[in-house]
């Protein structure tokens, strides 16, 4: 039973209620979808294109509705390449490489998906579920430079750095929509 529960947690079907791996709760559908696109993008791409489009439309509409009347979609800040690299230098926490959930969900471009840098750890995170790759600061900076070279925009938030495109990024799409 423990193996089945841990596997369901890793895949996003369940969330942990504490660090003991003894108390679980069902995940929401949006939580499950987020874990799937970030941890198993190749599996997500097996869904028919129409299904992926419908999921992206639903998820984006849910995201947009969650913003309420806030003037900006988030507190994310757009940074230059130099500012982004300096931001990484300030971190004294574990650093993780994640796949971009926006780009995987939307699929509107051919930009790389493995360019999001996270510093979020703990239960119910992608890193805790085993879906992130640990990085050194030098490796994180190399990913950021590669993202910059293909024209992605660097956005910093309390959970890390995203490397965004205007075609797929929920923040940018929300701002455009509003």
Secondary structure, DSSP 8 states (H G I E B T S, - for coil): -HHHHHHHHHTTSEEESSTTSS-EEE--HHHHHHHHHHH-HHHHTTS-HHHHHHHHHHHHHHHHHHTTT-SSS-S-EEE-HHHHHHHHHT--S-EEEE--HHHHHH--S-S-S--EEE---STTSTTTTT-SEEE-HHHHHHHHHHHHHTT-EEEEETTEEEEE-TTT-HHHHHHHH-
